[in-house]
Amino acid sequence: MKSAQFVTAIVFAAMLSACGSKDLTKEEAKGLLNDFFTKNPTTQKLLTGMDNIGTDTEAVYFASPGGKYQKALEAAGLITIKSKGKIFRPGSKTEYFNALDIVLTDTGKKFVTGKPNTVPPISDNTWPTVYENAVFCGKEVANIADVTTTDDSATVDYSWKAANLTPFAQKFQETDATDKVTCNPAVVQNAVGTLVRKGEVWTVTVAQ
């Protein structure tokens, strides 16, 4: 009787071991990576608050790539732009820069994430500059080339492409035709991801 119980215990332990050492499949890896990308979108810094445009006129500035982008965002209802005119440096009547006040609209706020970075005013007659994290796009797995599982970790060789472009990315591409990489769905990039397993749950730790 004891011998039978001993054999049963060995078989049960072997079954548990087999379950615990189950390799991560390509389909599982794809799902986990896509979920990770959904929670960690691609962002770009977006200036709000004071925008120092130098001594050029606003007309000259709005003809530049950065100015064209801001105007496109304003037209799309993502930001408002208010002229602040000349801002003179403290103690000087000749040194100045032209400035704009950039404010996110309620629509624009829907496409920012995380905590903004606030730069204090440079003098008493200026105001803070805030860099928001504007969501540009997400990523999606194009192909899983290989999955290597070692104990409770796995390495995944895969390729990805941009997906779900936000208006911030769309207007960027419309106003900067030279950039062919940022959130371009036509570009497929190779990458390597790392996952770890705790119990029976796999978690992505690194995904390029």
Short mmCIF file of the C-alpha atoms (twelve columns), coordinates in Angstrom:
data_MODEL
# 
_entry.id   MODEL 
# 
loop_
_atom_site.group_PDB 
_atom_site.id 
_atom_site.type_symbol 
_atom_site.label_atom_id 
_atom_site.label_alt_id 
_atom_site.label_comp_id 
_atom_site.label_asym_id 
_atom_site.label_seq_id 
_atom_site.Cartn_x 
_atom_site.Cartn_y 
_atom_site.Cartn_z 
_atom_site.pdbx_PDB_model_num 
ATOM 1   C CA . MET A 1   0.000  0.000  0.000   1 
ATOM 2   C CA . LYS A 2   2.789  2.382  0.956   1 
ATOM 3   C CA . SER A 3   4.606  1.505  -2.269  1 
ATOM 4   C CA . ALA A 4   1.547  2.402  -4.353  1 
ATOM 5   C CA . GLN A 5   1.173  5.699  -2.513  1 
ATOM 6   C CA . PHE A 6   4.861  6.424  -3.088  1 
ATOM 7   C CA . VAL A 7   4.543  5.775  -6.835  1 
ATOM 8   C CA . THR A 8   1.423  7.968  -7.008  1 
ATOM 9   C CA . ALA A 9   3.276  10.793 -5.244  1 
ATOM 10  C CA . ILE A 10  6.148  10.579 -7.724  1 
ATOM 11  C CA . VAL A 11  3.762  10.692 -10.698 1 
ATOM 12  C CA . PHE A 12  1.891  13.674 -9.217  1 
ATOM 13  C CA . ALA A 13  5.157  15.527 -8.590  1 
ATOM 14  C CA . ALA A 14  6.255  14.828 -12.148 1 
ATOM 15  C CA . MET A 15  2.959  16.223 -13.445 1 
ATOM 16  C CA . LEU A 16  3.430  19.398 -11.417 1 
ATOM 17  C CA . SER A 17  6.975  19.728 -12.656 1 
ATOM 18  C CA . ALA A 18  5.830  19.305 -16.235 1 
ATOM 19  C CA . CYS A 19  3.176  21.991 -15.774 1 
ATOM 20  C CA . GLY A 20  5.629  24.383 -14.177 1 
ATOM 21  C CA . SER A 21  8.224  23.965 -16.922 1 
ATOM 22  C CA . LYS A 22  5.818  24.494 -19.827 1 
ATOM 23  C CA . ASP A 23  7.534  26.512 -22.530 1 
ATOM 24  C CA . LEU A 24  6.121  29.868 -23.576 1 
ATOM 25  C CA . THR A 25  4.456  29.503 -26.976 1 
ATOM 26  C CA . LYS A 26  4.690  31.990 -29.833 1 
ATOM 27  C CA . GLU A 27  0.975  32.765 -29.552 1 
ATOM 28  C CA . GLU A 28  1.263  33.405 -25.815 1 
ATOM 29  C CA . ALA A 29  4.298  35.617 -26.353 1 
ATOM 30  C CA . LYS A 30  2.481  37.627 -29.020 1 
ATOM 31  C CA . GLY A 31  -0.496 38.241 -26.742 1 
ATOM 32  C CA . LEU A 32  1.693  39.267 -23.799 1 
ATOM 33  C CA . LEU A 33  3.789  41.639 -25.896 1 
ATOM 34  C CA . ASN A 34  0.730  43.282 -27.465 1 
ATOM 35  C CA . ASP A 35  -0.773 43.760 -24.007 1 
ATOM 36  C CA . PHE A 36  2.505  45.327 -22.833 1 
ATOM 37  C CA . PHE A 37  2.507  47.702 -25.822 1 
ATOM 38  C CA . THR A 38  -1.078 48.747 -25.094 1 
ATOM 39  C CA . LYS A 39  -0.074 49.759 -21.578 1 
ATOM 40  C CA . ASN A 40  3.162  51.445 -22.705 1 
ATOM 41  C CA . PRO A 41  2.482  53.570 -25.798 1 
ATOM 42  C CA . THR A 42  5.071  55.559 -27.721 1 
ATOM 43  C CA . THR A 43  5.177  59.169 -26.504 1 
ATOM 44  C CA . GLN A 44  6.885  62.401 -27.502 1 
ATOM 45  C CA . LYS A 45  7.491  65.518 -25.406 1 
ATOM 46  C CA . LEU A 46  4.976  68.274 -26.136 1 
ATOM 47  C CA . LEU A 47  5.738  71.805 -24.994 1 
ATOM 48  C CA . THR A 48  2.941  73.728 -23.301 1 
ATOM 49  C CA . GLY A 49  3.065  76.927 -21.294 1 
ATOM 50  C CA . MET A 50  5.681  79.421 -22.479 1 
ATOM 51  C CA . ASP A 51  7.193  78.860 -25.904 1 
ATOM 52  C CA . ASN A 52  10.221 81.069 -26.517 1 
ATOM 53  C CA . ILE A 53  10.394 81.484 -30.312 1 
ATOM 54  C CA . GLY A 54  13.395 83.813 -30.299 1 
ATOM 55  C CA . THR A 55  13.509 87.184 -31.991 1 
ATOM 56  C CA . ASP A 56  11.980 86.082 -35.289 1 
ATOM 57  C CA . THR A 57  8.478  87.281 -36.035 1 
ATOM 58  C CA . GLU A 58  5.578  84.922 -35.493 1 
ATOM 59  C CA . ALA A 59  5.072  84.744 -39.261 1 
ATOM 60  C CA . VAL A 60  8.622  83.460 -39.714 1 
ATOM 61  C CA . TYR A 61  8.266  81.025 -36.830 1 
ATOM 62  C CA . PHE A 62  4.970  79.564 -38.071 1 
ATOM 63  C CA . ALA A 63  6.626  78.894 -41.429 1 
ATOM 64  C CA . SER A 64  9.189  76.654 -39.698 1 
ATOM 65  C CA . PRO A 65  8.558  72.914 -39.140 1 
ATOM 66  C CA . GLY A 66  7.905  73.400 -35.417 1 
ATOM 67  C CA . GLY A 67  5.560  76.299 -36.029 1 
ATOM 68  C CA . LYS A 68  3.691  74.440 -38.779 1 
ATOM 69  C CA . TYR A 69  3.213  71.514 -36.403 1 
ATOM 70  C CA . GLN A 70  1.777  73.727 -33.682 1 
ATOM 71  C CA . LYS A 71  -0.608 75.364 -36.142 1 
ATOM 72  C CA . ALA A 72  -1.739 71.942 -37.326 1 
ATOM 73  C CA . LEU A 73  -2.389 70.882 -33.723 1 
ATOM 74  C CA . GLU A 74  -4.352 74.081 -33.145 1 
ATOM 75  C CA . ALA A 75  -6.440 73.494 -36.278 1 
ATOM 76  C CA . ALA A 76  -7.175 69.960 -35.052 1 
ATOM 77  C CA . GLY A 77  -8.430 71.326 -31.732 1 
ATOM 78  C CA . LEU A 78  -5.629 69.791 -29.671 1 
ATOM 79  C CA . ILE A 79  -3.991 73.000 -28.413 1 
ATOM 80  C CA . THR A 80  -4.623 76.734 -28.303 1 
ATOM 81  C CA . ILE A 81  -1.940 79.269 -29.190 1 
ATOM 82  C CA . LYS A 82  -1.934 82.775 -27.744 1 
ATOM 83  C CA . SER A 83  0.601  85.421 -28.681 1 
ATOM 84  C CA . LYS A 84  2.416  86.948 -25.705 1 
ATOM 85  C CA . GLY A 85  4.411  89.398 -27.810 1 
ATOM 86  C CA . LYS A 86  7.847  90.580 -26.740 1 
ATOM 87  C CA . ILE A 87  9.191  89.420 -23.386 1 
ATOM 88  C CA . PHE A 88  12.026 91.717 -22.294 1 
ATOM 89  C CA . ARG A 89  14.877 90.401 -20.222 1 
ATOM 90  C CA . PRO A 90  15.017 91.783 -16.663 1 
ATOM 91  C CA . GLY A 91  16.847 95.091 -16.509 1 
ATOM 92  C CA . SER A 92  17.015 95.521 -20.287 1 
ATOM 93  C CA . LYS A 93  14.919 97.551 -22.718 1 
ATOM 94  C CA . THR A 94  16.537 96.104 -25.804 1 
ATOM 95  C CA . GLU A 95  16.986 92.373 -25.154 1 
ATOM 96  C CA . TYR A 96  13.843 90.392 -25.704 1 
ATOM 97  C CA . PHE A 97  12.322 87.286 -27.208 1 
ATOM 98  C CA . ASN A 98  8.920  86.697 -28.728 1 
ATOM 99  C CA . ALA A 99  6.751  84.200 -26.911 1 
ATOM 100 C CA . LEU A 100 3.620  82.113 -27.299 1 
ATOM 101 C CA . ASP A 101 1.390  80.564 -24.671 1 
ATOM 102 C CA . ILE A 102 0.517  76.962 -25.576 1 
ATOM 103 C CA . VAL A 103 -2.385 75.268 -23.781 1 
ATOM 104 C CA . LEU A 104 -3.804 71.768 -24.224 1 
ATOM 105 C CA . THR A 105 -7.520 71.629 -24.986 1 
ATOM 106 C CA . ASP A 106 -9.818 69.050 -23.384 1 
ATOM 107 C CA . THR A 107 -9.475 67.032 -26.594 1 
ATOM 108 C CA . GLY A 108 -5.686 67.242 -26.463 1 
ATOM 109 C CA . LYS A 109 -5.610 66.155 -22.825 1 
ATOM 110 C CA . LYS A 110 -7.097 62.800 -23.837 1 
ATOM 111 C CA . PHE A 111 -3.872 61.968 -25.649 1 
ATOM 112 C CA . VAL A 112 -1.325 62.685 -22.910 1 
ATOM 113 C CA . THR A 113 -0.082 60.277 -20.280 1 
ATOM 114 C CA . GLY A 114 2.120  60.160 -17.206 1 
ATOM 115 C CA . LYS A 115 3.436  63.095 -15.241 1 
ATOM 116 C CA . PRO A 116 4.463  66.280 -17.068 1 
ATOM 117 C CA . ASN A 117 7.882  67.857 -16.585 1 
ATOM 118 C CA . THR A 118 7.599  71.481 -15.451 1 
ATOM 119 C CA . VAL A 119 10.440 73.939 -16.057 1 
ATOM 120 C CA . PRO A 120 10.279 76.965 -13.684 1 
ATOM 121 C CA . PRO A 121 10.017 80.490 -15.134 1 
ATOM 122 C CA . ILE A 122 13.320 82.089 -16.015 1 
ATOM 123 C CA . SER A 123 12.290 85.478 -14.595 1 
ATOM 124 C CA . ASP A 124 9.440  87.269 -12.845 1 
ATOM 125 C CA . ASN A 125 7.808  88.311 -16.107 1 
ATOM 126 C CA . THR A 126 7.700  84.845 -17.656 1 
ATOM 127 C CA . TRP A 127 5.768  81.698 -16.780 1 
ATOM 128 C CA . PRO A 128 6.467  77.963 -16.429 1 
ATOM 129 C CA . THR A 129 7.076  75.711 -19.418 1 
ATOM 130 C CA . VAL A 130 5.470  72.301 -19.205 1 
ATOM 131 C CA . TYR A 131 6.462  69.289 -21.271 1 
ATOM 132 C CA . GLU A 132 3.584  66.835 -21.556 1 
ATOM 133 C CA . ASN A 133 3.953  63.220 -22.677 1 
ATOM 134 C CA . ALA A 134 1.866  63.205 -25.836 1 
ATOM 135 C CA . VAL A 135 0.847  59.728 -26.956 1 
ATOM 136 C CA . PHE A 136 1.844  59.297 -30.592 1 
ATOM 137 C CA . CYS A 137 1.047  55.660 -31.262 1 
ATOM 138 C CA . GLY A 138 1.108  52.121 -30.003 1 
ATOM 139 C CA . LYS A 139 2.984  49.089 -31.261 1 
ATOM 140 C CA . GLU A 140 1.768  45.711 -32.412 1 
ATOM 141 C CA . VAL A 141 3.657  42.492 -33.025 1 
ATOM 142 C CA . ALA A 142 4.144  41.780 -36.713 1 
ATOM 143 C CA . ASN A 143 5.812  38.388 -36.294 1 
ATOM 144 C CA . ILE A 144 7.253  36.111 -33.626 1 
ATOM 145 C CA . ALA A 145 10.444 34.574 -35.008 1 
ATOM 146 C CA . ASP A 146 11.553 32.492 -32.041 1 
ATOM 147 C CA . VAL A 147 10.881 31.888 -28.358 1 
ATOM 148 C CA . THR A 148 13.539 30.430 -26.082 1 
ATOM 149 C CA . THR A 149 12.381 29.319 -22.637 1 
ATOM 150 C CA . THR A 150 14.881 28.618 -19.857 1 
ATOM 151 C CA . ASP A 151 13.372 27.644 -16.513 1 
ATOM 152 C CA . ASP A 152 11.287 30.681 -15.509 1 
ATOM 153 C CA . SER A 153 12.486 33.139 -18.140 1 
ATOM 154 C CA . ALA A 154 12.020 33.469 -21.870 1 
ATOM 155 C CA . THR A 155 13.627 35.422 -24.684 1 
ATOM 156 C CA . VAL A 156 11.483 36.369 -27.656 1 
ATOM 157 C CA . ASP A 157 12.806 37.425 -31.062 1 
ATOM 158 C CA . TYR A 158 10.049 39.356 -32.793 1 
ATOM 159 C CA . SER A 159 9.245  42.219 -35.132 1 
ATOM 160 C CA . TRP A 160 6.804  45.056 -34.579 1 
ATOM 161 C CA . LYS A 161 5.207  47.986 -36.362 1 
ATOM 162 C CA . ALA A 162 3.445  51.169 -35.258 1 
ATOM 163 C CA . ALA A 163 -0.324 51.083 -34.782 1 
ATOM 164 C CA . ASN A 164 -3.207 53.238 -33.538 1 
ATOM 165 C CA . LEU A 165 -1.711 56.600 -34.434 1 
ATOM 166 C CA . THR A 166 -3.143 59.523 -32.458 1 
ATOM 167 C CA . PRO A 167 -3.808 62.975 -33.961 1 
ATOM 168 C CA . PHE A 168 -0.501 64.151 -32.488 1 
ATOM 169 C CA . ALA A 169 1.351  61.636 -34.672 1 
ATOM 170 C CA . GLN A 170 -0.855 62.174 -37.707 1 
ATOM 171 C CA . LYS A 171 -0.259 65.945 -37.704 1 
ATOM 172 C CA . PHE A 172 3.448  65.397 -37.100 1 
ATOM 173 C CA . GLN A 173 3.708  63.257 -40.216 1 
ATOM 174 C CA . GLU A 174 1.685  65.744 -42.254 1 
ATOM 175 C CA . THR A 175 3.986  68.630 -41.330 1 
ATOM 176 C CA . ASP A 176 7.337  66.786 -41.336 1 
ATOM 177 C CA . ALA A 177 7.614  64.727 -44.489 1 
ATOM 178 C CA . THR A 178 11.310 64.065 -43.816 1 
ATOM 179 C CA . ASP A 179 10.640 61.840 -40.795 1 
ATOM 180 C CA . LYS A 180 10.020 58.316 -42.075 1 
ATOM 181 C CA . VAL A 181 10.446 56.405 -38.816 1 
ATOM 182 C CA . THR A 182 8.345  57.949 -36.030 1 
ATOM 183 C CA . CYS A 183 5.131  55.932 -35.745 1 
ATOM 184 C CA . ASN A 184 5.281  54.823 -39.381 1 
ATOM 185 C CA . PRO A 185 3.128  51.669 -39.773 1 
ATOM 186 C CA . ALA A 186 4.989  50.782 -42.970 1 
ATOM 187 C CA . VAL A 187 8.262  50.315 -41.069 1 
ATOM 188 C CA . VAL A 188 8.754  46.878 -39.491 1 
ATOM 189 C CA . GLN A 189 11.496 46.687 -36.873 1 
ATOM 190 C CA . ASN A 190 13.166 43.670 -35.291 1 
ATOM 191 C CA . ALA A 191 13.479 43.494 -31.531 1 
ATOM 192 C CA . VAL A 192 14.114 41.187 -28.579 1 
ATOM 193 C CA . GLY A 193 11.881 40.865 -25.536 1 
ATOM 194 C CA . THR A 194 12.414 39.271 -22.134 1 
ATOM 195 C CA . LEU A 195 9.719  37.659 -20.009 1 
ATOM 196 C CA . VAL A 196 9.777  36.074 -16.568 1 
ATOM 197 C CA . ARG A 197 7.410  33.581 -14.969 1 
ATOM 198 C CA . LYS A 198 6.170  33.679 -11.405 1 
ATOM 199 C CA . GLY A 199 4.071  30.645 -10.645 1 
ATOM 200 C CA . GLU A 200 2.139  30.163 -13.852 1 
ATOM 201 C CA . VAL A 201 2.032  33.816 -14.852 1 
ATOM 202 C CA . TRP A 202 4.356  35.263 -17.514 1 
ATOM 203 C CA . THR A 203 5.264  38.961 -17.389 1 
ATOM 204 C CA . VAL A 204 7.110  41.105 -19.930 1 
ATOM 205 C CA . THR A 205 10.113 42.810 -18.319 1 
ATOM 206 C CA . VAL A 206 11.825 44.221 -21.409 1 
ATOM 207 C CA . ALA A 207 10.335 44.939 -24.843 1 
ATOM 208 C CA . GLN A 208 12.139 47.212 -27.288 1 
# 
